[in-house]
Each structure stands twice: as C-alpha cells, then as structure tokens.
Amino acid sequence: MYWNPNHAEDDEDSAEFVFGGREGLLALIDCADYMFHPRGDGSTNFKEALTLVEAIMRNKIISSEKDLVGVIFFNTEHSPALPDDIEMETGLVVPKKTAIFMPLANPSAESIRKIINFRESEDLFDFDRKFGHSQDSNLSDVLWLCSRVFTRCGYKLEQSSIVLFTSNDEPHPAGSYEYQQSFVKAKDLQQLDVNIVLIPMSEEFDGSKFYREFLCTVASEDPDQYQFPCYQESREPLLTRIFRKDFKKKAISHIKWQLSDDVSLGVNIYSLSRKTKYPAKVKLLRDTNEVIISKRSYQIVTTDEDQNVSESRPLLPGDQRKTQTVGGEKVSFSVDEVTNMKQMLPPGIRLLGFKPISKVSLANHLRSSLFLYPDESTISGSTVLFRALYEKCLAKQKAAYCMLTMRRKQPSKLVALIPQECCYGDDGEPFRHSGFRVEFIPYAADIRKLEVFEKSPPDVSQDQIDVFKSVVKKIKFKYHPSQFENPVLMTTYTNIEALLFDRHDLSVYDSTKPDDDRIDSKVGPFVDKISTLFGEDVTEAPKRRTKAADGEGPSAKAPKLAVDVDPTAIIDAIQSGKTASVLVGTLRAYLQQQGIEGVSKLNKADLINRIKKHNNL
C-alpha cells in the first residue's frame, strides 16, 4: 500500500487502501488425455500440476493458514460425489465433465498428504474409472462452478483467485457458442473481482488463439500491452518456497497530528517491516499429548497458627502495588500511579518544530522506522493538509520533530517525520513510498559515551587505502532484501515438514552463505600486496581479566604505572581545558601514582573531576 501524491483528491483515492484478509484460491486442473502423456523425464503434465498445487498449499500453511484452497478437475468423464466425511455446501450443482476433488478449505497436513499420495500412486487412485478423461467441458460452466464455490464457502473473502493448469491453448473454436459463453463469463468474473492466473503446461502454448483475449477481459487490460505468461516463468513463482507469515495490512494506530492548538489532522501509522517470529511452542502432556493450558493468578495466603489452617483468596489488580528500591528503602506505587507517570501526553502526535533532514543522524538510530499516512475518515480534509505539508517539507528538505504517543498507557517518544519520495526498483515495484517516514530519536539519557571512541585512530597510508578501495570495488554486488531468506527459519520449517510428511529429500539453501570461490578469485591478486603493506597478522590469546589484575582485589599487586606520566603536563591540560589529547589510561595512572584507589572503572570525565578534587583545582 502506498500513497501517490500526484493523484487527485477524489472518491477514488480510497480504493488504494487495500487491507489484507482471507483469500480463496481454487486450482483448476485440466484432466484431458493430453495432460497424461509421458514426458521426457517420465512424469506427466497432470502430475506436475499436482506438484505445483502441493507447493501452493505448503506455502499457504506457513504464510497464511487461514486462507482457503480447493482443487477442481475439468474435462473428466465422470463427476463423482465427494466422500461423506468431507463437508460441502448442500445445493451446489456440479456441471457435467467436472469434479470437485478437494472443496475450498483451510490447508492442512491431511490435505497435503492427500495430494502427495494421490500423485505418487501408480494409477492415481484408479483415476480412469473414478474420473475418466474427456475434452467436452464447457469453460463457462467450470468458471460458474468456481464462482459458486467462492460465494458459498462460508467466509467473506477479500480476494478470490483461480489458478488454471492446462496445455490446451484453444479450449473452444473461435466464434462457437461455447467461445462466446466463456467471454460472457469472463466479464462476470471481472465484476466479482475474481482473479485468474494461467499456468501453461507446455512450452508450445500459443496464447493468441484464446487465452490472451480471455485473460485481458477478466483483468480489464489492453491485449496489445499484456505480457502473456510463458511456461517456465509461470512455474517458478509457485515452486518458490515462502518461509514467512503474511501480516494483515492494517494501521497499527489511528491518531491525530496536532500542528497547533486549533489545527489537527487525522493520520494512520503503519509498520513497513516486521520481524518474523518462529513457530510458537506448545506444551503437551507426555502421556496423552493433550495441550497444557497455563494461567497465572495471585493469591493471598493467611495461616491460623492456633488451628493450623491456611486460607487463600485471590489478589485482585486493584489491591496490588509496585515497589522501587531507592537508597535502600522501598517506595510503593499503585498500578494507576505507575500508568499516570508513564503517560505524560494523550495519544497523538504533537509538533515541536522543524529542522533540516541532515540533522537526523544514522548514528542515533534506535529501532525500525514507521510510516505516516493521512486518514480522511477521522478528520475531513486531512489528505489535503497532509499533502501540502509533505510537499513543502520535501521542497525545503525539512524534518518535523514531534512527540509521538501511540496509544493510552504508553510513554511518549521523540520522533522525526522525514518526507520521502516514491522510488521504484528494477522490477517496477516501489521499494520506498511517498509520505512521512517516522524515525525515532533518542533522549539525552539514551545516548552512551564509549571510551573506545576517545582513542585516536591509527595512521593509514594512501597505498593502504587504495588497495582496499580496489578490493571493495571487486566484490560489490546488487542487493535487495528479497534475496536473503532467514536460514534458521527455513531450517525450522523444513525439519517440521520432513517429520510431518516423512520426507527425506528436503534441503535448505542458505542464501546468506558467501560465495567463497568468487571472493577468492577477485581478492586473490591483492593478497600479496595486502601482506606487504600491513604485515603478518599476529594473534595473541586474550588474557583473562581479574579484580587482582585491575588493582581492586585483596591480593592485588601494586599497579604498573605508565612511563610517560607527566604530572605537570596533566595539571596544565586540565586547567586550560585542553584534555582531548590526554588518554584515559594516563589520567588513571596519574591517580594511581598519587595513591588514589578505585579508579579502574571511572570514565574520563570522572577521572578529571577526581584529579581536580585531589589538587583543589
């Protein structure tokens, strides 16, 4: 979902707010004789279609298990009824030469096993006798059955899709009655927002005979600009494994952006990236495999010592208090008091002012950014005001500093709203959207000062810099986040599938593993030069630090003082305020020379204060 600021503000803008929900997918497989002809690899087009359906269901069961998947055969001789143990909507009439193999339902391990066993059986569960083959199916009747299955599935579907597997590029002759009926049905599917995906099962598939115009009618596209799917390109997306959840594309917060006391606009906050969680662990009872449900409760236990009887009663949330130890004493607060201390502002965004975008430093990055988008349903006219503010900030390269309170009972965050333009990748898909990016800014107490940054960097010659410029140039590569899958998540799901379906041929491709051969071939010519410029790499075993070595333990020896400690130079540098060139180790060694203990963990500022106090500066 993205906002295009070039669009006019009319009623059609709301169509761009697409929210993900339950999806229904029907696999429509051609069962004519030509789908069962043996190929060079010993398989058939029909079995390959079942393999693709299995891949779809395996992806669905991980990414969006609430979606619905079904399988329908057409060009069959018989139309057998479903078994009694499979629930199906009553009153659904199946046309001739068509059969429902699997009704529309949530993908499960049982349904995937059914596809695998059906495909790997020698006679496909006696397919010739049970289903048979024909070439007389009317495509319009088959599509009518699919639309009826969608409407009677029992759920409100956000998206309905039909995946058609066939190697016949001309199901009906041009100008025939069935040909005209198919295009009438195509227009009906367009009105019902049903999407059709064609998977041609032959490399010689000619889409100009029938399917190009048919698919353009369903999708309402220009046939001259439509790119017809080829055999290999259609199979690869279905066979690609997906090891991540599909999250619903909804706002995580609906709040108001307060520009002043009298001016506000409604905005939604979205998360463009989210960490994928591993499959949740469920505790089971060892003997019966029953799910263990655990609940936490607080009890007050009172004991009567005379009667040796104990009584317990539940501790309600209103009776609970929270404590904090300060200076050796406990300070008690009620739950409401803790909540009121955290929430200083009501939910919303409060504008503080504007600063140049260059002031937002990447070094102060706290967490992943969010995305801000106007919400016309909250306050009328928010889109116009949002667009005007966005374009002005983008033109002047200004960022809006604000206080963000996502919801009640949450502390406020300091954020910078950075305007950004929509950018498209090589595939034509936007990887950056138009709007305000929400960057979180740290408070003063969040910024840490590290001693490692106070050390002066080593001197590097120009030859050393040039050699690594060449190395970096040689091993550059094109990057996109979709190129890298989480190897731990892939391994977890692959092992689960291997145990679930008793498969031993499943493997995991680690996309994060570097190409060592390529790197060696590119960097190899520079190894000798790097060795000459930087010398041999001498690695010493790290020494274990102890309190005795730091001079704080009871058995600590006298600390070794730095040779270059000049007390006069240190005092002069502190008095003149020029302490940037004085090392922390030199200050610590000076204090130890003066007989002051407990300075091994002090930072530079504390060491300087200790020296000032010792010398009465």
N, C-alpha and C positions, 0 to 999 in steps of 0.2 A: 504494500500500500504506500503510495506517495502522493504528494500534492504538487501539481503543476501550476505555478503562478501565472502562466500565460493563458490559462483557461478563463473564460468569462464567468462571472459570478451569477449563475442561474440555477434553476432547479435541478439541472442535470449533474451538478457537481457532487451531489450526494451519492451518485452511482459509483464514485471512486472509493467510497468507504466500504470495502469488502471485508466481511468478517468470516473467518473460517468456522465451519461446523461439520456436521456429519455428512459424509459423502457416500453415495451409492454407485457401485460400479458393476456392470454386467459384462462378462466375457462371452461374446457371441462367436461360436466356432462353427465353421463350415465342415460338414460331415460327408460330402460327396466323395465319389471314388477317387478323384484326382488328389485328394488330401491324404490318401493312404498309399500312394505309390512309393515304393522304396527309393531312397536317395543314395548318393554315393557313400555316405557314412553309415548306412544301414538303418537309419531312422526314417521317419515319415514327417510330413508337414503337420499332421494331426498331433503326433507325439510332441513335436516341438512347440505347438500351440499350448499343449498342456504344461510343458516346462515353463513357458512364459507366464501362464496363469499361476503356477506354483510360486514363481518369483514375485509376482504381484502380491499374493497372499502372505508370503513370508515378510515382505516389506511392510505390508499393512499391519500385520500383527505386532510389529515393533513400533512403527511410526504413529499409527492412529488406529488402535484396536477397536474403536467404536464405529469405524466405517463399515459399510455393508458391501459384501462381494457375493456375486452369484454367477452361475455358468449355464448357458442355454445353447443347445445344439440345434442347427437348422440343416436342411437338406437331408433329413432322415426319412426312412421308410415308415417307421412306426413312431407313435407318440405315447410311450408307456407312462403310467401314472407314477407318482412318487411313492416310496415306501410309507407305511403307516406311521413309522416312528419319526418322520420328518414333517414338521408343521408347515402348512401352506395355506394361504388365504383361500377360503372357500368361494366358489362362484367365479374363479378365474378360468376362462376357457382358453385352452392351448390350441392354436391353429394346426392344421394338418402339416405333415412333413416337418414338425418342430417338436422338441422335447426339452423339458427343464431338467437338467442334470443336478444342479445344486441351486436351491432357492436363495434369494437375497437374505444374507445373514452375516453376523459378525464373523470374521475369520478366526479359526481356532485350530489347535493342533490336530483335532479329529478331521476337520475338513481338508487340511493339508495332507494328512496321511491318506485320505481317500483319493486325492489327486495322484499322489505318488504310487499307491498300489494299483490304481486304475491304469496308469501309464506303463508301469513295469510288468503288468500281467501279459501273458502270451497272446491271449485272444481279446484283451481289453474287456474282461468280464463278459465274454460272449456277446460282443458288440453287434455282430452281424445279425444274430437272432433277436436281440432285445431292441436295437435301434435301427439297424439296416442303413442302406445308402440310397440316395435319390438326388435328382437335380431339379426338382419341381417346386421348391419352396418359393413362395411369393415374399420378396423382401419387405414389402409394405406391411404384410401380416406379421412378419417376425418383429419388425420395429414397433408395431402396435402392441405386441405382447410385452416388449421391453418397457414401453411407457406405462402399461397397466401394472407391471410388476413394481415399478418405481412408485406409482401413486398408491399402491396397496401394501407397501412394505411395513406400515405402522409407524413410520417416523417422518418428521418434516426434514427433507433433505435440502442442504444448502447447495449441493452440486450433484448432478446426475450425469454419468458418463457411460458410454458403450464402447467397448474395445472389440473391433471386428477382425477376426482372423479368417482369411480366405486367400486362395491362389487363383480364383476365377475373376478376371478383370472385366467380364461382361455378364453379369447375372441375368439381365433381360435385354433382348434386342431393342435397338433404338426405335421409338415410335410405337411399340407394343402397348397394350393396355396395362400390363404389369409395370412397364417402364414409367408410364405416366402416374400410376398409383404411387410408385416409390418416391417421385419428386413431390407429390402432394403430401405424403407423409413426412418428407424432409422439411417442408415448411411448417408442419405441425410441431416437429421436434424443435425447430428454431423458436417457436412461440413458447414452448415448455422449457426453454433453456437447457436442453439436453445436448451434451457434447458427444461427438462420435470421433473415435480415433481408429484409423485403418492401419492394420498390420499386414502388408502384402507378404505372402509366404512364398513368393517366387521372385527371382531376380529379373525375369522377363515380364513382370507385371506392367501392363500398359494402362495407366490411369486415364488417358484421354478418351477411352471408349465409354466409360460410365462414371467412375468414382470421382474424377476431378470436379465435374459439374455438380455431382451429388453432394460432395463434402462442402463445396463452396455455397451451396444452397442452405445447408444446415448451419454453417458458420457465418453466413451473410458476408462473404468475401468476394473479391474480384477474381474470376478464374485466371485472368492474364497475370496477376501478381501472386497467385497462390503457388507455393512450392510443394509439389507432391512428394509424400514420403517415399523413400526408397527402402529396399529390403533390409539392408544392414543397419541403416540409421534408425529404423523403427524398432529393431530388436534390442539394441544396446541400452537405451534408457530403461527398458523393462527388466533387463538382466542385471543392471547395476544395483548392488545391494545398498540399502539405506539403514544405517545404524543410529538413527536419531529420532526423537519424538517430534511430531508436528504440533506446535502450540497454536492455540486459537489466537487469531489476530485481533485482539481487543485491547482497549486502552487500560493501562494499569491504574490510572487516576483521572477523574473528571474534576477540574478545579478552575478557579478564576485567577486571572493575571491582573493584579491591581496596579495600574500605572500611577494613579493618584487617588485621593480620597473620593473623587467624583467619577473617575474613568476606570472601567474594568472590561475585560473581555473573557469569554469562555475558551478554555484550551483543554486538550487531551494530552496525556503523556504516554508514550509508547516505548517499549524496550525493543531495540533492533537486534540485540544479541542476548543470548541466554545460555548459561552453562547446562549441558545435557547431563542429567542425573543417571546414575547406574540403576539397574533394576532393583526395586525395593526388596529387601529380605523379609521373609515372613517366618515367624517361629511356629513350628509344628510339634505336636505331641509325638514322642518317639514311637509309642505302641500303636496308635491308631491314625497318625498323620492328620489329626484334626488341627485346625488353625487355633493358635493360642491368642486370646484377646486379653490384653493387659490394660488396667485402668489404675490411675493414681488417685488416692484420696488421703486427706489429712484427718487424723483422729486425735482427740484429747482423751488421755487415759488417766483416770483417778483411781487410787488404791486406798481401800479402807484397811488399815493395819490391824484393827481390832477383830474384824470379821474375816480378814484375809480374802477380800473380794475386790476385783478390779472391774471398773465400768469404763466404757468408751463411748464417745459421741462425736459426730463429725464436726470438723472445724470449718466453719463457713468462711468464704473470702472476706466478708466484712469484719471478721474477728481477727484476721491475720495482720501482722505488721512486719516491716522490713527494717533491718538494722544495719548500721555502718559504724565500724570501729575507727575512731579518730582520737589520737593521743592516748590510747589505752582505755578509752571509755566508749561505750556503745550508745549511739544516737538512734532513736527509734522514729520511724515514719509509718504512716498508714499508706495503703495502696493508692488511695486518691491523692495523697500529698506527693507521692513519687511521680504519679502521672502528671500532676499540675506543674511540677518542677521541670519535667522534660519538655512539655509543650508550652512554649513561650508565645507562639503565634497561632492563629486559626489556620485551617487548611487553605492553601492557596499559594500564589507567587506574589511577593512584594518587591517592586522595583527599587533598587538602591541608586543606580546611576549607570553611566556608560563609560567604557574605557576602550582603548584600541585593542584589536584582536591580538596584536603582538604581545600584549601584557599577560595573556593566558599561557603560562609556561607548561611544557610537557613534563618538566621535572617535578611538578606538583600534582601529577595525575594520581587520583585516589581510587577510582573504580570505573567501570564501563559507562559510557555516556548514554543518555536517553534522548528521546526525540519529541519535540513540541509541535502540536498541530492544532489549528483552530477548531472550535466546537460551536457550530451555529445553533445547535439545539438548546444550549444553556443561555446564551445571550445573543439576541438578534443583531446582526451587523459585525460579529466577531471576525468573520473571514476578511472583510474589507479592511478593518483596522489592523488585523494581523499582517495582511499583505503589505499595507502601507508601511508599517513598522519594519517588516522584513526587508523590503526593497531599500529603505533609507539606511538601515544598518549595513546592508550589503554594499551599498554605494560608498558609504563613508568608512567601511571596514571597522565597525564598532561592535563591541560585545556588551550585552546588557547584564550587569551584575545584579543578582536578585537573591532573596531569601526564599527557599522552597520548603514548604511543608506539605508532604504528600497526602497525609490523612490524619485523622484525630489520633491523639496519644502517641505521636511520633515527634522527635526533636527536629528542629528546622536545620536545613543545610544551606551553606553558602554555595551558589552556583553561578556559572557564566553562560548566558544564552548566546551562542555563536551562530550567525547566519551562514548558510552554506547553499551552494547551487547544486542542481541535479547533474550528475555525471554518469555517463554510460560506458560500459565495458565493451570489449571486442565482440561479445555475443549480442549486443544491443540491449541488454538488461541493465537497469540502473543499479549501481552499487553505492551511490550516495544520493540522498533525496533532498528536495528543496524544502527549507524550513529552518527552524532553530534547533541546533544541537545543544543538549544540556550537559555541560561539563562541570563536575563537582570540584570546588576549590577548597583547599584545606584551611582550617583556622590556624591562628598563631600557635596554639598548643599542639597541633598535629605535625608541625614541621620539626624534624630531628636534625641535630648538628652532629656530624660524624667526624672523628679525628682523622680518618683516612683522607678526607678532602683537604685537610690542612697541610699535608705533606706536599712539598714541591715536586712537580713531575720530573722524571729523568730527561736528560738531554738526548735528543734523537737527531741524527744527521739527515741531510736531504736524500742521500743514497738509500738509507733505510726506509724513508717514507716512499720513495719512488718504487722500490722493489715490491712493497705491499700494495701500492696502487695497481701495479700490473697483476698481482695475484687476485685482488678483488675484481678487476675487470675481466679476468679469465673465467672466474667461476660464478658469474652472475646468472640468474635465471628469472623467468617470468613467474610471478606469484599471484595466486588467487586463493582465498580461504577455502573454496570448494575442492582444492587439490589435496587437502590433508584431512584424513579421517582420524578419529581418536583410536589408536591401536588397542588400547586397553578395553575400550567399549566394544570394538569389533571382536576381540578375542573372547570377551564375556558372552556376547550373544551367539557367536559361532559355537562355543562349547555347549551352551544351552541347547541350541538346535541339534548338535551332534548327539547329545544324550536323549533329547526328546524324540527324534526321528531315527535313532540308531544309524547315523551316518558317520562314516569314517573317511570320506573323501573331501570333507570340507577343509579349506585352507584360508589363511588370513594374509592379506597383502599389507605390509607395513609401509604406508606412503611417507612416513617420517624418516625412514632409513636413508641415509645419504648414499649417493652414487659414488662409491669409493673409486671405482675404476676410472670414471670420468674426472674426478678431482685429482687423482694421481697423474693422469695424463696431462692435465692442464697445469698443475703446480710443479710437476717433476723438473722441468727445466730451471726452476728458480731455487731448488733446494740447496745446491752448492753455493749460490750467491748469498742466500739467507744465512747459511752456516758461516760463511766468511765474514759477513757484516755483523752478525750477532754473537758468534762464537758457539761453543758447545753448551748444551743445556745440562747443568749440574743440579740435580735434585737431591736435597737433603731430607732425611726423615724428620718430621716435625717433633719438637720436644714438648713433653707434657708439662703444662704449667701447674704449679702448686702454690699454695699460700706461702710456703717457705721460700720459694724462688721469687715471689713478689715482695718478700720482706715483711709479711704480716703474721706469719705463724709463730708459735712459741719457739720452734727450733730454727728460726730464720737466721741466716748469717748476715753479716754487715753488707749492705748493698754496695755494688760496684758503681763507683761514680764515673761520670763521663770525664774524659781527659780535658775536653775543651770548655769546661765550665769556667766562665769569667764572671765573678760576682759583680764587678764594677760595670761591665757591659750590660748585664741583665738589669741592674737597678736603673741605669741611664735609659735603657729602652722602655722600661715601664713608666718612668717619669715623663718621658717625651711622648708616650703613646704610640711608639713605633714597635709594636710587638708582633707584627705579621711575619717577620723573618725569624723570630725566635721559636725554636721547636719545643714541642710539649715535653719531650724527653730531657731537654736541657733545663727547663723550669723544674721538672720533677727531681732531677739530680741535684739541683741547687738546694731545694728544700731538704732533701735527704742529707746533704752535706752540713746543713745547719742543725741537724738533729731532730727535724720535724717528721713524725711518723704518720701513716695512714693517708698517703698522697698517691698511691698507685692507681686508684680508680677515679681520681679527680680529672675533670676536663680542663681545657686551657684557661677559661675564664675563672674557674675556682682556684686554679694554681696561682694566677696573677693576684687575685684577692688575698690569698694566703700570704704571698710574699709582701704585699702592701701592709697587711696587718702585722707581719713579723718585723718589718723595718719601720713601722709608723710613718708610711708614706701618705 
